[in-house]
């Protein structure tokens, strides 16, 4: 799961660069999101414009804990 980031203070924009986020990559997606959002950024925008398919398993990492 490839993610890229761009900061436009105070916003962190995280872009998913794969066309699918499914059960096969859900854990990798979760880990990548955690890595990218470890700092004190309060506002995170997730850009899914390149994604054509999102499996239910991919939503779990995005759910509030």
Secondary structure as GFF3:
##gff-version 3
##sequence-region A 1 65
A	DSSP	beta_strand	3	8	.	.	.	ID=ss1
A	DSSP	beta_strand	11	16	.	.	.	ID=ss2
A	DSSP	beta_strand	20	21	.	.	.	ID=ss3
A	DSSP	alpha_helix	26	36	.	.	.	ID=ss4
A	DSSP	beta_strand	43	47	.	.	.	ID=ss5
A	DSSP	beta_strand	53	54	.	.	.	ID=ss6
A	DSSP	alpha_helix	56	60	.	.	.	ID=ss7
###
